[in-house]
């Protein structure tokens, strides 16, 4: 469900997403009108160099972040190290010659991190006019299922599809995977989870 202005009702109300393509096909829950709306643009993704320390060794990996996204010391994120996906905690942020406590993704030249068991799962949530990036720290083995609802940043979202790090997009309701394999989940806010 997304909240947008209906061309018949002339006011903002809940719409069910019927189909996703170049445009979204939606149906108003008040009057039943079916219409198309432009697909919200996806924010640009930036790949950030990430040094991961685990016990006695360190290796150079990478992390994907949205342009404009802020990373801070202590954040728990996911690093990709060739075939391996690791949950890490940010211990240092380099922006050129300086070390800072937080920075935007495009300012970061390197993240210094340490390996942890948990991962941060990223979600892109369509709300009609915009796409909201949400995040949730989970155990790497926690199961995520297409079609089920989860809490991200205190908001309930229903997963419409899951992009895997090492495979295709999972779109079929009931398909599942573990959090550490997820590149990004896509979904819609559950009714009552919208922030006005």
C-alpha positions as CSV (number, residue, x, y, z in Angstrom):
1,X,0.0,0.0,0.0
2,X,1.2,3.5,-0.8
3,X,-0.4,6.9,0.0
4,X,-0.9,9.2,-3.0
5,X,-3.5,11.7,-4.4
6,X,-6.3,9.9,-6.3
7,X,-7.3,11.6,-9.6
8,X,-11.0,10.8,-8.8
9,X,-11.2,11.4,-5.1
10,X,-8.9,14.5,-5.4
11,X,-7.3,13.8,-2.1
12,X,-4.5,11.7,-0.7
13,X,-5.6,8.1,0.2
14,X,-4.3,4.6,0.3
15,X,-3.6,2.8,-3.0
16,X,-2.8,-0.9,-3.6
17,X,0.1,-1.5,-6.0
18,X,-1.2,-3.9,-8.7
19,X,1.8,-4.1,-10.9
20,X,5.4,-2.8,-11.1
21,X,6.9,-1.9,-14.5
22,X,8.3,1.3,-16.0
23,X,5.3,2.8,-14.1
24,X,3.3,1.5,-11.1
25,X,-0.3,0.5,-11.7
26,X,-2.3,1.3,-8.5
27,X,-5.9,1.1,-7.3
28,X,-7.5,3.6,-4.9
29,X,-8.8,1.8,-1.8
30,X,-11.6,4.5,-1.5
31,X,-13.2,4.6,-5.0
32,X,-11.6,1.7,-6.8
33,X,-10.1,3.8,-9.6
34,X,-7.1,2.1,-11.3
35,X,-4.4,4.4,-12.7
36,X,-0.7,4.7,-13.4
37,X,1.9,6.7,-11.6
38,X,5.6,7.2,-12.4
39,X,8.0,4.9,-10.7
40,X,9.9,6.8,-7.9
41,X,13.5,7.3,-8.9
42,X,16.1,5.1,-7.1
43,X,18.8,7.1,-5.3
44,X,22.3,6.7,-6.9
45,X,24.4,3.9,-5.2
46,X,28.1,4.6,-4.3
47,X,30.6,1.9,-3.7
48,X,32.8,2.8,-0.7
49,X,36.3,1.2,0.0
50,X,35.9,-0.7,3.4
51,X,38.8,-2.2,5.4
52,X,37.6,-5.1,7.5
53,X,39.6,-6.3,10.5
54,X,39.0,-9.8,11.9
55,X,41.2,-11.0,14.7
56,X,44.7,-10.8,13.3
57,X,44.0,-10.0,9.7
58,X,42.6,-7.1,7.7
59,X,41.3,-7.1,4.1
60,X,40.0,-4.5,1.6
61,X,36.3,-4.9,0.9
62,X,33.5,-2.6,-0.3
63,X,30.2,-1.3,1.0
64,X,27.3,0.1,-1.1
65,X,25.6,3.3,0.2
66,X,23.1,5.7,-1.2
67,X,24.4,9.1,-2.4
68,X,23.8,11.6,0.5
69,X,23.6,8.7,3.1
70,X,25.4,9.5,6.3
71,X,27.7,6.9,8.0
72,X,28.8,7.4,11.6
73,X,31.3,5.7,13.9
74,X,29.6,2.7,15.5
75,X,27.2,2.1,12.6
76,X,26.7,-1.6,11.7
77,X,26.8,-2.2,8.0
78,X,27.4,-5.0,5.4
79,X,30.7,-5.3,3.6
80,X,31.3,-7.4,0.5
81,X,34.7,-9.2,0.4
82,X,34.8,-11.0,-2.9
83,X,32.4,-13.9,-2.4
84,X,32.0,-13.3,1.3
85,X,29.5,-11.0,2.9
86,X,30.3,-9.8,6.4
87,X,28.5,-7.8,9.1
88,X,30.8,-5.1,10.3
89,X,30.9,-2.2,12.7
90,X,32.5,1.2,11.6
91,X,35.5,2.0,13.7
92,X,37.1,4.8,11.5
93,X,36.0,7.1,8.7
94,X,38.5,8.7,6.3
95,X,37.6,11.7,4.1
96,X,40.8,12.4,2.2
97,X,43.6,13.1,4.8
98,X,41.2,13.5,7.7
99,X,39.5,11.1,10.1
100,X,36.0,12.1,11.1
101,X,33.1,10.9,13.3
102,X,30.6,10.9,10.4
103,X,30.4,11.8,6.7
104,X,28.2,11.5,3.6
105,X,28.9,8.5,1.4
106,X,30.3,10.6,-1.4
107,X,32.9,12.2,1.0
108,X,34.3,8.9,2.3
109,X,37.6,7.6,0.9
110,X,37.7,4.6,3.2
111,X,35.8,3.0,6.1
112,X,37.7,1.1,8.8
113,X,35.6,-1.6,10.3
114,X,35.7,-4.8,12.5
115,X,33.8,-8.0,11.8
116,X,30.6,-8.7,13.9
117,X,27.9,-11.4,13.7
118,X,25.0,-9.0,12.9
119,X,24.3,-7.4,9.5
120,X,22.3,-4.3,8.5
121,X,19.6,-5.0,6.0
122,X,18.8,-2.1,3.7
123,X,15.2,-1.5,2.4
124,X,13.9,0.7,-0.3
125,X,10.3,1.6,0.5
126,X,8.0,3.2,-2.2
127,X,5.6,5.8,-0.9
128,X,4.2,7.0,-4.2
129,X,6.2,10.1,-4.8
130,X,9.5,9.1,-3.2
131,X,11.6,6.1,-2.2
132,X,12.6,6.0,1.5
133,X,15.8,4.2,2.5
134,X,15.3,2.2,5.7
135,X,17.7,0.0,7.7
136,X,17.5,-2.7,10.3
137,X,20.2,-4.6,12.2
138,X,19.5,-8.4,12.2
139,X,21.3,-11.6,13.0
140,X,23.0,-12.8,9.8
141,X,21.0,-16.0,9.8
142,X,17.6,-14.3,10.4
143,X,15.1,-15.4,7.7
144,X,13.3,-12.8,5.4
145,X,10.3,-13.9,3.4
146,X,8.7,-12.2,0.3
147,X,5.2,-11.1,1.1
148,X,5.7,-10.9,4.9
149,X,5.9,-7.7,7.1
150,X,9.0,-6.7,9.1
151,X,9.9,-3.7,11.2
152,X,12.7,-1.4,9.8
153,X,13.6,1.8,11.7
154,X,10.4,1.4,13.7
155,X,8.2,1.3,10.6
156,X,6.3,-1.9,9.4
157,X,7.0,-2.7,5.8
158,X,5.7,-5.6,3.6
159,X,8.4,-7.0,1.4
160,X,7.5,-7.1,-2.3
161,X,10.9,-8.5,-3.5
162,X,14.4,-9.2,-2.4
163,X,17.6,-8.6,-4.3
164,X,20.2,-11.2,-3.4
165,X,24.0,-10.4,-3.3
166,X,24.9,-13.6,-5.1
167,X,21.8,-14.1,-7.3
168,X,18.6,-12.9,-8.9
169,X,15.7,-10.9,-7.5
170,X,13.3,-13.0,-5.5
171,X,9.7,-11.9,-6.3
172,X,7.5,-14.9,-5.6
173,X,5.5,-14.7,-2.4
174,X,6.8,-17.2,0.2
175,X,10.4,-17.3,-1.2
176,X,12.9,-16.7,1.6
177,X,16.5,-16.2,2.3
178,X,18.8,-15.2,5.3
179,X,19.7,-11.6,6.1
180,X,23.4,-12.0,5.3
181,X,22.6,-12.9,1.6
182,X,20.4,-9.8,1.1
183,X,21.6,-6.9,-1.0
184,X,18.4,-4.9,-0.6
185,X,14.7,-5.5,0.1
186,X,12.0,-3.6,-1.6
187,X,8.5,-3.0,-0.2
188,X,5.7,-0.8,0.9
189,X,4.7,0.7,4.2
190,X,2.0,-1.2,6.1
191,X,-1.2,0.8,6.8
192,X,-0.6,2.9,10.0
193,X,3.2,3.0,9.5
194,X,3.3,6.2,7.5
195,X,4.8,9.2,9.2
196,X,2.9,12.4,8.4
